[in-house]
């Protein structure tokens, strides 16, 4: 059992959960995030009975399983860090609206700054 647990520990390390960063040509950095589940089970028995004089009976078994599932990417561009879910969780409309608030504020700020520049050539409305 010790050998099996050691092999499982060797397979699963922090680099399995938080992957190596990937830098794209335009300077964006993607960091893969995974969910890791593993389990281990073992059992054994000794099949002696009152009617048997044999001590050769024995039963046993063991098993292990590992599941590695990608769940998200951290997207780093400049001073901005966003999380991109691979399979977004089922959420309500209110949850989705709350997630969109930062993006909406960025778009409104960009629009207002562009309008201000068009009107008087100065920047303004910093959010």
N, C-alpha and C positions, 0 to 999 in steps of 0.2 A: 504494500500500500504506500509506503514511503516513496518508493521509486516512481510510482504512478503519479502521486501528488507533486513530486518534484518536476516531472515532465510537463504536467499541466501548468505549473508556475512558470516554466521556461517558455511555454507557448503564449501565455497571457502576460503581457507587461503593459506599461503605460502607453507605449508606442502603438499598441493594438487599439486602444481606446481613442487617443488623440494622435492622429497620423502625422506623418512628415508634411510640413508645409510645401505647397506647390505654388511657384511664382510664375505668373503668366507674362506674356510679352509686353502687355500694357502696364505692368507694375502691380497688378492685383495679386494678393496672396490668398490662397484657398487652403484651409486646414480641415481635413476630414475628421469627423467625430463618429465613433461607432459605439454600439451597445454590445457588450459581451456577457453572455450567460454560459455558465458551465455547471455540470453536475457530476457527481460520482456516487456510485453505489456498489456495495459488495455484500456477499452473503456466504454462508457456509452451513454445513450440517454434519452430523455423525449418525448414520443409519443403523444404530444397534437396536436389537430387539431381544426380547426374552427367549424367543424361539431360535435365534441364530447364535452360533458359536463363532462366527467369523468376525474378525475385527478389521477387515479390509474395506468395509463400506465407508464411503465419504462422499459428500456432494458439495459443490461450491461454485461460485461465479462472481464476476465483477464486470463493471461497465462504466464508461465515462462518455460524456457528450459535451461538445462546445458549439456555441452559436455566436457568430459575429455578424451583426447587422448594421450597415451604415444608416445613420439617422439624420445627420446634418453636416453642413459645411459652415465654418466661420469664414466670412468674406471680409478681407481687410484691404481697403483702398484709401490711401492717404491717412487722414485722421478718423475715418469712418470704419466702424466694425459692425457687420450685420450677420445674423444667423439665418441661413437658408435651410429649412427643413426639407429632407428628402421626401418624406411622406407626412405632410402636415396633419396634425391631429384633428379629429372631427371637432369643430368648434361652433359656437353659436354666432349669430350675427353680431352681437355686442362684442364678443372676443375679437372677431375679425376687424371691427371698426377701431377698437383700441390699438390693435397691431398696426393699423394704417395711419394713425395720428401723426407719428414722426415724419413719414413720407409726405403727407398732405401739408404739414407745416413747412417742410423744405420747399415744396413746389410753390406754395403761396408766397414764401419769402423771395424765391427767385423771380416770380412774376412781379411782385411789388418793386423789387430792386430794378428790374428791367423797365417798368413803367416810369419809375422815378428818373432813371438815366435818360429815357426818351424825352421826358418833359423838361428837365433842366440840366442834363449832363452830369449830375452828381449821383453818387451812390447814397443809399439810405435804407431804412427799414431793416436793420440787422436783427436777426433772431438768434 
